[in-house]
Amino acid sequence: MTGEIENDPLLFELAQITARFRGNGRDRSGRILAGEAFVEGHSPAAWLIDGIVQRGRLYSCTSLTGHGKTAVWLYNACMIHSGRMIGQLDVFKGNVLYLAGENPTDLEARMLGMLQTYRLQPGLLPYVLPGGFPLTEEEMYTLKQEVDGLGAPLSLIVGDTASSYFPGDDENSNVQAGAYARSLRTLTECRGNPAVVVLSHPTKGAARGNLLPRGGGAFLNEMDGNLVLWSESQGEVTEMHWCGKIRGPDFAPLGYRLRPVPTGLIDEHDRPEVTIVAEPMSDEAVADHSKQSIANEDTVLRALHDHPEWSYGQIAREAGWVDEDGQPMKYLVQRALRTLCDDKMIVQRRKGGPWELTEKGEKEAKKCN
């Protein structure tokens, strides 16, 4: 019989398929495990950032522009690479690769700011791959080879941003976004089993309660968690939590202050170059900041109600918001105006025109007086 199979190409091919199917003598039922056998090889989660990010998992971090994605994740990356705690949270010290696809020049300044602010040694800064490119299957293979060629196992890879490496032509296509997310997961297989965090822009019309990454359900389904950043007062404080999906326990929101700091360099006008870095805040500090923001908004709302003719500078002066040189800090007024507008308490009927109180704003202004 054996001779007949060897002499008949069709029978020989069928015999090979059967052998593969049976897995060297084991039929397919051998793949099914008893529960006891299944759990034998389980290892506890390896936390990269305690209680928030696990090694070997794929996360998106979604936020609107200006809500602190780069500042927060560069801070996290530097703390992990240098083995420092993130606020009160323990980290797993390990090498970090930052994929600077969106704005490498901006990242240069932020890294210099981190060196100045946190007294980091230059040798303790994360690895960086500057410049965006489509992460096609071929590019992914090349990137993995480069990562493994570092000779240093990685704990974290940060992709800034998902759009900078998207290989398709429609970020909102479920099919393309799903394939892209599955491709990103292969980075968790790099030497060291790193966590991968991809900074993402949200879907159109996103607000605090629905900060989901572009790509529809297909992209989110492939993630192990969608971390989010939301800032009630842009440029001051942002808060990290999760939305839509998290594989693992819930965690308390983590607040970060966004600080303007010098890079240590001087620009062409002999002025210190300034950039933005993040630093964690305690729960108490976040609560105090929220109270102060509301108080500032009440001050501006009263001013608009009682003195609609006042300029931003005059509102700031009357509120006592002046800097060391006695100049009005108009940006505090502008921040309050943005929030009041978002809360539908004021409206600007024409671009550049005066702000007017809505019915809701009138009621709130009366409470403030």
C-alpha positions in Angstrom: 0.0 0.0 0.0 2.9 2.4 0.8 4.3 1.8 -2.6 0.9 2.6 -4.2 0.8 6.0 -2.3 4.3 6.9 -3.3 3.6 6.1 -6.9 0.3 8.1 -7.0 0.9 11.9 -6.7 -2.7 12.6 -5.7 -2.7 9.9 -2.9 0.7 11.0 -1.8 -0.5 14.7 -1.4 -3.6 13.5 0.5 -1.4 11.4 2.8 0.8 14.5 3.6 -2.3 16.6 4.3 -3.6 13.9 6.6 -0.3 13.7 8.5 -0.3 17.5 9.0 -3.9 17.5 10.1 -3.2 14.8 12.7 -0.1 16.6 13.9 2.3 13.6 13.9 -0.1 11.1 15.2 -2.3 13.4 17.3 -5.8 14.1 16.0 -7.4 17.5 16.3 -9.1 16.8 19.5 -5.7 16.9 21.1 -5.8 20.7 20.9 -8.6 20.8 23.5 -7.2 21.2 27.0 -8.7 20.5 30.4 -9.2 23.7 32.3 -6.5 22.6 34.8 -4.0 22.1 32.1 -4.9 25.4 30.4 -4.2 27.5 33.5 -0.9 25.7 34.4 1.2 28.0 32.3 -0.4 31.3 33.4 1.9 34.0 34.7 0.7 37.1 36.6 0.5 40.4 34.6 3.8 42.3 34.3 3.0 45.9 35.0 5.0 48.5 33.2 3.1 51.3 34.9 1.6 49.8 38.0 -2.1 49.2 37.6 -2.3 51.0 34.2 -0.1 49.5 31.4 1.0 45.9 31.1 4.0 44.6 29.2 3.3 42.9 25.9 0.0 44.6 25.4 -1.3 47.1 22.8 -2.9 50.4 23.8 -4.2 53.4 22.1 -4.1 56.8 23.9 -6.7 59.1 22.4 -7.1 62.8 22.9 -7.9 66.0 21.2 -5.1 68.2 19.9 -3.6 70.3 22.7 -4.6 67.9 25.5 -1.1 66.7 26.3 -0.5 63.4 24.4 3.1 64.1 23.6 4.0 65.8 26.9 2.5 63.0 29.0 3.9 60.1 27.1 7.3 61.6 26.7 7.3 62.0 30.5 6.2 58.4 31.0 8.8 57.2 28.6 11.6 59.1 30.3 10.6 57.9 33.7 10.4 54.2 32.6 13.7 54.5 30.7 15.5 56.0 33.7 13.7 53.8 36.3 11.9 56.6 38.2 8.4 56.4 39.6 5.5 58.1 37.8 4.0 60.1 40.7 3.2 57.5 43.3 3.1 54.6 40.7 5.9 52.1 40.4 7.3 51.4 37.0 9.2 48.5 35.4 12.6 50.0 34.4 13.4 49.2 30.9 14.4 50.6 27.5 11.9 52.7 25.6 11.6 53.5 21.9 9.8 56.7 20.9 8.5 56.7 17.3 8.4 60.5 16.5 6.4 60.5 13.4 4.3 63.6 13.8 6.8 66.3 14.8 10.4 65.3 15.5 11.6 68.9 15.9 9.1 69.5 18.6 10.1 66.3 20.4 13.8 67.5 20.3 12.8 70.6 22.3 10.6 68.6 24.7 13.4 66.2 25.4 15.8 69.1 26.2 13.1 70.4 28.5 12.9 67.0 30.2 16.7 67.0 30.7 16.6 70.5 32.3 13.5 69.9 34.4 14.2 66.5 35.8 18.0 66.5 35.8 18.1 63.5 33.6 21.4 62.2 32.2 21.5 62.4 28.4 22.3 58.7 28.3 19.0 58.0 30.0 16.8 59.5 27.3 14.7 57.0 25.3 15.7 55.8 21.9 14.0 57.8 19.1 13.1 57.0 15.5 12.3 60.3 13.8 10.0 60.8 10.9 6.7 59.2 9.9 6.2 56.5 7.2 3.5 54.0 6.2 3.9 50.9 8.3 3.4 48.4 5.5 4.1 44.7 6.1 7.6 45.2 4.6 8.3 48.3 6.8 7.1 46.5 9.9 9.5 43.6 9.2 12.3 46.2 8.7 11.4 48.0 11.9 11.4 44.8 14.0 14.8 44.0 12.6 16.1 47.4 13.6 14.6 47.1 17.1 16.1 43.7 17.6 19.4 45.1 16.3 19.6 47.6 19.1 20.8 44.8 21.3 18.7 46.1 24.2 15.3 44.5 25.0 12.5 47.1 25.0 9.8 47.6 27.7 7.8 50.3 25.8 7.3 51.5 22.3 5.4 54.8 21.9 4.0 55.7 18.5 3.4 59.4 18.0 0.9 59.3 16.2 -1.2 56.6 14.7 -1.9 58.8 11.7 1.8 59.2 11.0 2.3 55.5 10.3 -1.1 54.5 8.8 -0.5 52.6 5.6 -3.9 53.0 4.1 -5.9 55.8 2.5 -8.9 56.0 4.8 -8.4 56.0 8.6 -12.1 55.6 9.1 -12.2 52.4 7.1 -13.0 49.5 9.4 -11.1 47.0 7.2 -8.0 49.1 6.8 -8.0 50.2 10.5 -8.4 46.7 11.7 -5.5 45.4 9.6 -3.3 48.3 10.8 -4.1 47.6 14.4 -3.2 43.9 14.0 0.0 45.0 12.3 0.9 47.2 15.3 0.4 44.3 17.7 3.3 42.6 16.1 5.6 45.2 17.8 4.7 43.6 21.1 6.7 40.6 19.9 9.9 42.6 19.7 12.7 41.6 22.0 11.7 42.3 25.5 7.9 41.9 24.9 7.3 45.7 25.1 4.0 47.4 25.7 3.0 49.4 22.7 1.1 52.7 23.1 -0.1 54.4 20.0 -1.1 58.1 20.4 -4.4 58.6 18.5 -6.7 61.3 17.3 -10.3 60.8 18.1 -13.3 60.4 15.9 -15.2 63.5 14.7 -17.2 65.3 17.4 -15.4 63.6 20.3 -16.0 64.8 23.8 -14.8 63.7 27.2 -17.2 60.8 27.4 -16.6 59.3 23.9 -12.9 59.7 23.2 -12.5 56.8 20.8 -9.7 56.5 18.3 -10.3 56.8 14.6 -10.8 53.6 12.7 -14.2 52.6 14.0 -14.8 49.5 16.1 -12.3 47.5 14.1 -9.3 49.5 15.5 -10.6 49.6 19.1 -11.4 45.9 19.0 -7.8 45.1 18.4 -6.6 47.2 21.4 -6.1 45.9 24.9 -7.2 49.3 26.2 -7.9 52.8 25.0 -6.3 55.3 27.4 -7.5 58.8 27.1 -6.3 62.3 28.0 -8.7 65.2 28.7 -7.9 68.8 29.6 -10.5 71.1 31.1 -8.0 73.9 30.9 -5.7 73.4 27.9 -2.1 74.1 28.6 -2.4 73.7 32.4 -3.7 70.3 33.5 -4.7 67.1 31.7 -6.1 63.8 33.2 -5.4 60.3 32.0 -8.1 57.6 32.3 -9.6 55.1 29.9 -12.7 55.0 27.6 -14.4 52.3 25.6 -12.2 49.4 26.5 -9.7 48.2 29.1 -8.4 44.7 29.6 -7.6 44.6 33.3 -8.8 46.3 36.5 -10.1 49.9 36.5 -7.7 52.6 37.8 -8.1 56.0 39.3 -7.6 58.9 36.8 -4.1 60.3 36.9 -3.6 64.0 36.7 -0.6 65.8 35.0 0.4 69.4 35.1 1.6 70.8 31.8 4.5 73.2 32.5 6.3 75.6 30.2 10.0 75.1 30.8 13.3 76.3 29.2 15.3 74.0 26.9 18.5 75.6 27.9 19.0 77.1 24.4 18.6 80.7 23.1 16.6 81.5 20.0 17.6 83.9 17.2 16.1 86.9 19.1 18.3 86.0 22.2 15.3 84.7 24.1 15.2 81.4 26.1 13.6 78.7 24.1 10.5 77.4 25.9 8.8 74.0 25.6 6.1 72.0 27.5 6.7 69.1 29.8 4.3 67.1 32.0 4.5 66.2 35.7 2.1 64.1 37.8 -0.2 65.8 40.2 -1.8 64.4 43.4 -5.5 64.0 43.6 -5.7 66.9 46.0 -3.8 69.2 43.6 -6.1 68.2 40.7 -9.1 69.0 42.9 -7.6 72.4 43.9 -6.9 73.2 40.3 -10.5 72.4 39.3 -11.8 74.7 42.1 -9.5 77.5 40.9 -10.6 77.1 37.3 -14.2 77.3 38.2 -13.5 80.4 40.3 -11.7 82.0 37.3 -14.6 81.2 35.0 -17.1 82.8 37.5 -14.9 85.9 37.6 -14.9 86.3 33.8 -18.6 85.5 33.6 -19.4 88.3 36.1 -17.2 90.7 34.1 -19.0 89.9 30.9 -22.3 90.4 32.6 -21.5 93.7 34.4 -19.0 95.2 32.0 -19.4 93.8 28.5 -17.3 96.6 27.1 -14.1 95.5 29.0 -11.2 94.1 27.0 -9.4 90.9 28.0 -6.6 93.0 29.5 -9.0 95.0 31.6 -10.8 91.9 32.9 -7.4 90.4 33.8 -6.3 93.6 35.6 -9.5 93.9 37.5 -9.2 90.3 38.6 -5.7 90.8 39.8 -4.2 88.5 37.2 -0.9 90.3 36.4 2.6 88.9 35.9 5.9 90.0 37.6 6.2 92.9 35.2 2.7 94.1 35.9 1.3 93.0 32.6 -2.2 91.5 32.5 -2.3 87.7 32.0 -4.9 87.7 29.2 -4.4 84.0 28.6 -6.3 83.3 31.9 -9.3 85.2 30.5 -9.0 83.4 27.2 -8.9 80.0 28.9 -12.0 80.8 30.9 -13.8 82.0 27.8 -13.2 78.7 26.0 -14.6 76.7 28.9 -17.6 79.0 29.2 -18.3 78.7 25.5 -18.0 74.9 25.7 -20.5 75.0 28.6 -22.9 77.1 26.4 -22.9 80.0 28.9 -21.6 82.5 26.3 -21.7 82.8 22.6 -19.8 84.8 20.0 -22.3 85.5 17.2 -19.6 86.8 14.8 -15.9 86.0 14.6 -14.0 88.7 16.4 -17.3 90.1 17.8 -18.2 90.5 21.5 -19.1 87.6 23.8 -22.7 87.5 24.9 -24.2 85.6 27.8 -26.8 83.0 26.9 -29.8 82.4 29.0 -27.9 79.7 30.9 -25.0 82.1 31.4 -27.3 84.9 32.7 -28.7 82.5 35.3 -25.2 81.4 36.4 -23.9 85.1 36.5 -26.7 86.0 38.9 -25.6 83.1 41.2 -22.0 84.4 41.1 -23.0 88.0 42.3 
